[in-house]
């Protein structure tokens, strides 16, 4: 098949006329007709329905039209590549973005144009959802979107982290508030963009999750019109922060934090994985990646006291937002509670009534799959993460009644569980004690993760983003002022824009001045025992009373855990370890025939309550008091701290 008839067909289909196609191609109408007939003969398909007055494509014609457009783009790419070879980075670069993401590219385009003035940049405004297909069809070389395309044929990299801002007019009733609850927004008129997007869907999901009506009474075609209507107090809106940055700084709009919402927008540069990019496109990629990784324009610095899973998660998220981060760890990273923790991700085993902890636990569990996936993708390190569920067991009527009552309360929180008969337990969990079993419930949403794997991946991810990790040096004191934080370690004194205290049970050992006394912290010691067992010995978390059993991918079966308030006493108490082994043997009788292969202890970070957020200053943040939920709450803690710090210290 020759390419020329395909070009003729594309022109006829585009112009919807043989005569206009002839004029455009400088050919007679009979010549155009002959070219179409030759193409139909080669393909053995009718492409154009000539029976009516209007030119209509057949089903085969519509398929051929799609491929004809791809051929045209390939031809253009060929001409462009040859022109580049002749004229050193001449040619064109087609980039697709929607209204809001295109704003982020302005700084990159300005710098790129100074380096390569001969490249003609075509910035095509398109719906974000169409960018992936336009990249694969060859209509675009690069795209900018605010979601992960999840397509093996595309590569993407985060080049900027923005957030959705809740904006109101300076004359709005919320204008003098720093923060509102989502429950206060039920009567507000929201002005929304009329194009569906992942961000709009995320807002809808959050309002539905909190059972708050979202009144989108006005829909507009551009962010500019939304912004103007909000300025005139015609309603409120969620918009990308980058789109209203100047208006907020000038006082034309007010940004209000919504306590329950931390909606980030990760701006991604997307390009085909299996098609060679032009020199111009490669140079643009290099420019974007270099500037995003260097954090140019963001000189804010933050110190994080604590190198466990909480501190490193916070450091990672802050570094992604452009902060220059230094982590101080008194010993080795992840060597205390993070190393000792079993790694259960189990809202079903931790909460049964409405509370701040319940909300955070459920939210953080929801974040975990993406949290692990993002870490594995960016570091290429494996993380033992198992969506295994949990089985709660009852061996008398009192335990059974408590189990059922608890499940009813949890269902109101959205924690799913289902009753399992003793027969099913014997069938699917043959090693579990069935003698005397009265009731059981399965929690499909519970999971496990190896926190040691997570810490290693976090350390690698932090290193790749330029985070400095100082081990064997503790933060001893900090002086908080309006303009900075003076941090004193056991080695030196340094100045930072902000400090995060995430030192677990040791957090209150840091002397802090300039603000009210920080919350107290205390160690809650826990013993754990482990058995090296064949894989799949326990492929579900087992729970009975205060005892749990779970197995890691390496075969280590873990039983925990005690709770002792004995200070920082690291002594392993044989009687406590023996009690755990006895409980393990009760649940899995075959363990009575062996002994634990290892026993260890850890210090959970206790406090009067969970503390996540700023502490009487926009320059000091606390993240401790997680007790037995540090691993579970790491993603949401990092998101909350990073979002609040960026909000309070932006601009």
FIDREN-770277 format. One line per field, with one value per residue (C-alpha): residue number from 1; chain; x, y, z. Coordinates in steps of 0.2 Angstrom, whole numbers. Each point is the difference from the previous one (the first is absolute). Layout:
<recs>
num <- [NUM;...]
chaine <- [A;...]
east <- [X;...]
north <- [Y;...]
up <- [Z;...]
</recs>
This chain:
<recs>
num <- [1;2;3;4;5;6;7;8;9;10;11;12;13;14;15;16;17;18;19;20;21;22;23;24;25;26;27;28;29;30;31;32;33;34;35;36;37;38;39;40;41;42;43;44;45;46;47;48;49;50;51;52;53;54;55;56;57;58;59;60;61;62;63;64;65;66;67;68;69;70;71;72;73;74;75;76;77;78;79;80;81;82;83;84;85;86;87;88;89;90;91;92;93;94;95;96;97;98;99;100;101;102;103;104;105;106;107;108;109;110;111;112;113;114;115;116;117;118;119;120;121;122;123;124;125;126;127;128;129;130;131;132;133;134;135;136;137;138;139;140;141;142;143;144;145;146;147;148;149;150;151;152;153;154;155;156;157;158;159;160;161;162;163;164;165;166;167;168;169;170;171;172;173;174;175;176;177;178;179;180;181;182;183;184;185;186;187;188;189;190;191;192;193;194;195;196;197;198;199;200;201;202;203;204;205;206;207;208;209;210;211;212;213;214;215;216;217;218;219;220;221;222;223;224;225;226;227;228;229;230;231;232;233;234;235;236;237;238;239;240;241;242;243;244;245;246;247;248;249;250;251;252;253;254;255;256;257;258;259;260;261;262;263;264;265;266;267;268;269;270;271;272;273;274;275;276;277;278;279;280;281;282;283;284;285;286;287;288;289;290;291;292;293;294;295;296;297;298;299;300;301;302;303;304;305;306;307;308;309;310;311;312;313;314;315;316;317;318;319;320;321;322;323;324;325;326;327;328;329;330;331;332;333;334;335;336;337;338;339;340;341;342;343;344;345;346;347;348;349;350;351;352;353;354;355;356;357;358;359;360;361;362;363;364;365;366;367;368;369;370;371;372;373;374;375;376;377;378;379;380;381;382;383;384;385;386;387;388;389;390;391;392;393;394;395;396;397;398;399;400;401;402;403;404;405;406;407;408;409;410;411;412;413;414;415;416;417;418;419;420;421;422;423;424;425;426;427;428;429;430;431;432;433;434;435;436;437;438;439;440;441;442;443;444;445;446;447;448;449;450;451;452;453;454;455;456;457;458;459;460;461;462;463;464;465;466;467;468;469;470;471;472;473;474;475;476;477;478;479;480;481;482;483;484;485;486;487;488;489;490;491;492;493;494;495;496;497;498;499;500;501;502;503;504;505;506;507;508;509;510;511;512;513;514;515;516;517;518;519;520;521;522;523;524;525;526;527;528;529;530;531;532;533;534;535;536;537;538;539;540;541;542;543;544;545;546;547;548;549;550;551;552;553;554;555;556;557;558;559;560;561;562;563;564;565;566;567;568;569;570;571;572;573;574;575;576;577;578;579;580;581;582;583;584;585;586;587;588;589;590;591;592;593;594;595;596;597;598;599;600;601;602;603;604;605;606;607;608;609;610;611;612;613;614;615;616;617;618;619;620;621;622;623;624;625;626;627;628;629;630;631;632;633;634;635;636;637;638;639;640;641;642;643;644;645;646;647;648;649;650;651]
chaine <- [A;A;A;A;A;A;A;A;A;A;A;A;A;A;A;A;A;A;A;A;A;A;A;A;A;A;A;A;A;A;A;A;A;A;A;A;A;A;A;A;A;A;A;A;A;A;A;A;A;A;A;A;A;A;A;A;A;A;A;A;A;A;A;A;A;A;A;A;A;A;A;A;A;A;A;A;A;A;A;A;A;A;A;A;A;A;A;A;A;A;A;A;A;A;A;A;A;A;A;A;A;A;A;A;A;A;A;A;A;A;A;A;A;A;A;A;A;A;A;A;A;A;A;A;A;A;A;A;A;A;A;A;A;A;A;A;A;A;A;A;A;A;A;A;A;A;A;A;A;A;A;A;A;A;A;A;A;A;A;A;A;A;A;A;A;A;A;A;A;A;A;A;A;A;A;A;A;A;A;A;A;A;A;A;A;A;A;A;A;A;A;A;A;A;A;A;A;A;A;A;A;A;A;A;A;A;A;A;A;A;A;A;A;A;A;A;A;A;A;A;A;A;A;A;A;A;A;A;A;A;A;A;A;A;A;A;A;A;A;A;A;A;A;A;A;A;A;A;A;A;A;A;A;A;A;A;A;A;A;A;A;A;A;A;A;A;A;A;A;A;A;A;A;A;A;A;A;A;A;A;A;A;A;A;A;A;A;A;A;A;A;A;A;A;A;A;A;A;A;A;A;A;A;A;A;A;A;A;A;A;A;A;A;A;A;A;A;A;A;A;A;A;A;A;A;A;A;A;A;A;A;A;A;A;A;A;A;A;A;A;A;A;A;A;A;A;A;A;A;A;A;A;A;A;A;A;A;A;A;A;A;A;A;A;A;A;A;A;A;A;A;A;A;A;A;A;A;A;A;A;A;A;A;A;A;A;A;A;A;A;A;A;A;A;A;A;A;A;A;A;A;A;A;A;A;A;A;A;A;A;A;A;A;A;A;A;A;A;A;A;A;A;A;A;A;A;A;A;A;A;A;A;A;A;A;A;A;A;A;A;A;A;A;A;A;A;A;A;A;A;A;A;A;A;A;A;A;A;A;A;A;A;A;A;A;A;A;A;A;A;A;A;A;A;A;A;A;A;A;A;A;A;A;A;A;A;A;A;A;A;A;A;A;A;A;A;A;A;A;A;A;A;A;A;A;A;A;A;A;A;A;A;A;A;A;A;A;A;A;A;A;A;A;A;A;A;A;A;A;A;A;A;A;A;A;A;A;A;A;A;A;A;A;A;A;A;A;A;A;A;A;A;A;A;A;A;A;A;A;A;A;A;A;A;A;A;A;A;A;A;A;A;A;A;A;A;A;A;A;A;A;A;A;A;A;A;A;A;A;A;A;A;A;A;A;A;A;A;A;A;A;A;A;A;A;A;A;A;A;A;A;A;A;A;A;A;A;A;A;A;A;A;A;A;A;A;A;A;A;A;A;A;A;A;A;A;A;A;A;A;A;A;A;A;A;A;A;A;A;A;A]
east <- [0;7;-1;-6;-18;-1;5;-14;-13;5;-2;-17;-6;6;-8;-15;1;9;1;7;12;6;2;10;11;1;-8;-15;-15;1;18;-6;-14;13;11;-14;-6;18;1;-17;6;16;-9;-15;-12;-12;6;-13;-18;-5;-18;-6;3;11;17;0;13;-3;5;16;2;0;13;11;-2;8;15;2;1;14;9;-1;7;14;4;1;11;12;1;3;14;9;-2;8;15;2;-3;5;-16;-12;-17;-15;-5;-18;-5;-18;-7;-16;-3;7;15;6;3;14;9;2;16;7;-4;8;16;-1;-3;16;10;-8;-8;-2;-12;-19;-10;-18;-9;-16;-14;-10;-10;12;-9;4;19;5;-9;7;17;-2;-7;14;-9;10;18;-2;-15;-3;-13;-4;-3;9;-5;3;5;15;2;3;13;-3;9;-6;8;-10;-12;-15;-15;-19;-4;-16;-3;-13;-2;7;-18;-5;-5;15;12;8;1;16;-9;-17;-7;-8;-16;-2;0;-17;-9;13;-2;14;6;8;9;-12;13;1;17;9;1;-19;-3;11;-9;-17;7;5;-17;-9;12;-5;-18;0;-10;10;-11;8;-13;11;12;12;12;16;9;1;-20;0;12;-9;-17;8;8;-17;-7;-11;6;15;11;14;14;18;11;11;-15;-4;17;1;-18;3;16;-9;-14;-13;-4;1;7;-8;6;-13;5;-5;7;18;-2;16;2;16;4;8;9;-5;7;0;10;4;2;16;-2;7;15;-11;-11;14;8;-17;-1;18;-5;-15;8;15;-10;-13;14;11;-15;4;-10;-3;13;-10;9;-7;8;-8;4;-2;5;-13;-15;-9;15;6;-18;-2;18;-5;-16;8;14;-12;-8;17;6;18;-1;12;-4;9;0;7;6;-3;-15;-15;9;-13;-19;0;12;-9;-18;-9;-8;-19;-11;-16;-13;-11;11;3;-16;-19;-7;1;15;15;10;-14;-1;19;2;-13;7;18;-5;-8;16;12;-1;5;13;8;-1;7;15;3;-1;12;13;-2;1;-12;-12;-9;-18;-14;-19;-3;-15;-2;-10;-6;-4;-12;1;-15;-17;7;13;-12;-12;14;6;-18;-3;17;-4;-16;9;14;-13;-6;18;1;11;-6;0;-10;-5;10;-7;11;-1;7;14;4;0;10;10;4;14;-11;-7;-18;-3;-12;-1;-17;1;12;0;11;6;4;7;14;18;18;16;18;5;19;-3;-10;14;13;-10;-4;19;3;-14;6;18;-6;-9;16;-6;15;-1;11;1;8;-4;-16;-9;3;-9;-9;-4;-15;-2;-11;12;10;4;17;4;14;6;13;12;-5;-12;-10;-14;-16;-16;-10;3;-10;1;-3;11;-13;2;15;-9;-2;19;3;0;-11;-1;-10;-17;-10;8;-2;-11;7;6;3;6;-12;10;-6;7;-2;5;4;0;8;-14;-3;-8;-19;-1;-10;-6;-12;2;-8;-7;-6;-2;16;11;3;9;7;13;12;5;16;-8;2;-16;-3;-10;-3;-1;2;-3;11;3;18;10;14;4;6;1;-9;-11;-2;-16;-8;7;-6;-17;0;6;-14;-13;8;-2;-18;-4;11;2;15;11;-1;12;13;8;2;15;2;-7;1;-7;-4;-6;-16;-2;-14;-7;-16;-7;6;9;1;2;7;3;-3;11;0;18;-2;-9;-2;-4;0;-11;-5;2;-3;-5;15;2;-18;-1;17;-8;-14;12;12;-14;-7;17;6;-17;-1;18;-1;-17;7;17;-5;4]
north <- [0;17;15;13;-7;-1;19;3;-9;10;16;-5;-6;16;12;-11;3;-7;17;9;-14;3;18;-2;-14;9;-15;-2;-7;-16;-3;1;-13;-11;0;-4;-14;-7;1;-10;-13;-2;-2;-10;11;14;16;13;-1;9;-4;16;18;1;-8;-13;-12;-19;-9;-5;18;6;-13;5;18;-3;-8;13;13;-10;-2;19;3;-12;9;16;-8;-6;18;7;-12;3;19;-1;-9;14;15;-5;-1;8;-7;0;-8;-4;0;-4;7;6;18;-2;-11;11;14;-11;-1;19;1;-16;7;17;-9;-12;14;8;-16;-5;15;-9;-13;5;-5;-4;0;-9;2;-16;-10;-9;-17;1;3;-18;-6;16;-5;-18;6;11;17;5;-3;5;2;8;-8;-1;-18;-17;-6;-19;-5;-11;10;16;6;14;10;12;17;10;-3;13;-1;3;16;5;18;13;19;12;4;-18;-5;-12;14;3;-19;-10;-16;-7;-18;-8;-2;19;0;-8;16;8;3;-8;6;-14;-3;-8;-13;-16;-3;-11;15;3;-18;0;15;-9;-16;10;8;-16;-9;14;-1;19;6;9;13;3;12;10;-8;10;-4;8;2;19;2;-11;12;15;-6;-5;17;8;-12;-9;-17;-9;-12;-13;5;-5;12;4;8;12;3;19;4;-8;10;16;-3;-2;-17;-9;-18;-10;-16;-14;-11;-17;3;-1;-1;0;2;-9;9;-14;2;-15;-7;-16;-14;-9;15;9;18;15;9;15;-11;-8;17;6;-16;4;18;-5;-14;10;15;-10;-11;15;8;17;14;-10;4;-5;-12;-11;-11;-17;-7;-19;-12;-13;-4;16;12;-8;0;19;4;-9;9;17;-3;-4;17;9;1;-2;-13;-6;-15;-2;-17;-4;-18;-8;3;-11;-9;3;-2;-2;-15;-8;2;-15;11;-3;12;-4;13;-15;-5;18;10;-3;17;18;9;10;-16;-10;13;1;-19;-3;14;-6;-18;7;9;-15;-9;16;4;-17;0;17;-5;-16;9;14;-11;-17;-8;-14;3;-14;6;-13;4;-15;4;-4;-14;4;-15;-3;-15;3;9;15;2;-3;13;13;-5;3;16;7;-5;10;16;-2;-2;18;6;-9;-14;-16;-17;-16;-15;-16;-17;-12;-12;13;4;-19;0;16;1;-18;4;12;-8;-5;-9;11;13;9;14;9;15;4;18;1;17;-4;-2;-2;9;-3;17;-4;-1;16;9;-6;6;17;2;-3;11;14;-1;1;16;8;-3;1;-14;3;-16;-2;18;5;17;6;16;13;18;6;18;9;-2;-16;-15;-2;-18;-7;-17;-9;6;17;14;4;11;-7;7;-13;-15;-16;-11;-18;-9;-12;-4;12;15;10;-2;14;17;12;19;14;-10;-8;-17;-14;-15;-13;-17;-16;-17;-15;-15;-15;-18;-10;-18;-7;-18;-4;-10;-6;12;1;-6;15;9;11;10;-9;9;-6;12;10;-12;0;-12;5;-6;9;-5;-6;-13;9;-3;14;-1;16;9;5;18;5;18;-3;14;-4;-17;-11;-16;-15;-8;-19;-1;13;-8;-17;6;6;-17;-8;11;-4;-19;2;8;-11;-16;-6;13;-9;-12;13;15;18;4;17;13;18;16;18;16;6;19;4;17;8;-2;0;16;4;19;17;4;18;6;-2;-5;-15;-16;-16;-17;-13;-9;-13;-14;-17;8;9;-11;1;19;4;5;11;8;5;7;10;7;4;8;11;6;4;9;10;4;3;17]
up <- [0;-5;12;-12;-1;19;0;-13;10;16;-10;-7;17;9;-14;-2;-18;-16;-8;15;3;-19;3;16;-8;-17;-9;-11;7;-11;6;18;-4;-8;15;12;-12;0;19;2;-12;10;16;-7;9;-4;9;-5;-2;-16;0;8;-3;15;0;14;6;2;15;-9;-5;17;5;-15;5;17;-7;-14;13;9;-17;-2;17;-3;-17;10;13;-14;-8;17;5;-17;2;18;-8;-12;11;18;11;-13;-3;11;17;3;19;6;17;7;6;17;-3;-15;13;8;-16;-3;10;-9;-17;3;5;-14;-13;6;-3;-16;-9;-17;7;-3;15;-3;17;-4;13;2;12;13;-3;-19;2;1;-15;-10;5;-6;-16;-3;1;14;5;19;11;17;11;19;1;-3;-17;5;-17;-4;-17;9;12;13;13;13;-3;12;15;1;11;-2;9;8;-5;5;-2;12;5;3;17;1;-6;18;4;-2;0;-2;1;-15;10;-1;-19;-2;-4;-11;-19;-9;-17;-9;-17;-12;-6;10;7;13;12;-1;3;15;8;-3;8;16;1;-2;13;13;-5;-4;-15;-14;-8;-17;-6;-12;-13;-11;-14;7;16;-4;0;16;8;-5;7;16;1;-1;14;-12;8;6;-10;1;-13;-3;11;-14;-9;14;8;-5;5;17;2;-5;11;-14;6;17;1;15;6;1;15;-7;-18;-6;-19;-9;-19;-6;-17;-11;-16;-11;-16;-11;7;-17;-12;-2;5;-11;6;4;11;9;4;7;11;7;3;10;10;4;7;9;8;5;9;-9;8;16;13;15;12;13;13;5;17;-2;-13;2;-11;5;-2;-16;-8;5;-7;-17;-2;4;-12;-14;4;-3;18;5;13;13;11;17;8;17;-5;-17;-11;4;14;14;-1;-19;1;14;-7;-8;-13;1;-10;9;4;3;15;6;0;3;4;-8;4;-7;0;-9;-14;-2;1;-14;-11;2;-4;-16;-4;2;-17;-9;14;-2;-19;-2;11;-9;-17;5;8;-8;17;5;14;9;-1;2;-3;11;11;18;10;17;11;15;11;11;0;8;-13;-13;6;1;-18;-7;9;-5;-18;0;7;-13;-14;4;-3;-17;6;-8;8;-3;11;-3;6;10;-15;-12;12;1;-20;-3;15;4;12;11;16;-4;17;10;-14;2;-13;-12;-11;-15;-3;-19;1;12;-6;5;-5;5;8;-2;-19;0;10;-13;-14;8;3;-18;-6;12;-6;-19;5;8;18;12;14;15;10;17;4;10;1;18;-1;-11;2;-10;-6;-12;-14;3;10;8;2;12;-2;10;-13;-7;-1;-16;-6;-9;-6;9;12;1;16;-5;13;6;19;1;-7;16;4;-12;9;-9;4;-8;1;14;6;-13;4;11;-7;8;-5;0;-1;-10;-1;-16;-4;-17;-8;-16;-9;-18;-11;0;18;5;-16;10;16;15;15;16;15;1;-10;-18;-12;-18;-12;-11;-17;6;11;17;9;13;16;11;10;18;6;15;7;7;-7;-12;7;-14;10;-8;13;-2;8;-12;-15;7;1;-18;-5;10;-9;-17;4;5;-17;-10;9;-10;7;17;-8;-2;8;-6;-11;6;13;-1;8;-6;8;-7;1;13;4;7;-18;-18;-5;-19;-5;4;19;4;-15;-19;3;12;-4;10;-6;15;12;-13;13;-9;-17;-6;-15;-5;2;-9;-17;7;13;-14;-11;15;5;-17;-5;15;0;-19;4;15;-8;-18;-6]
</recs>
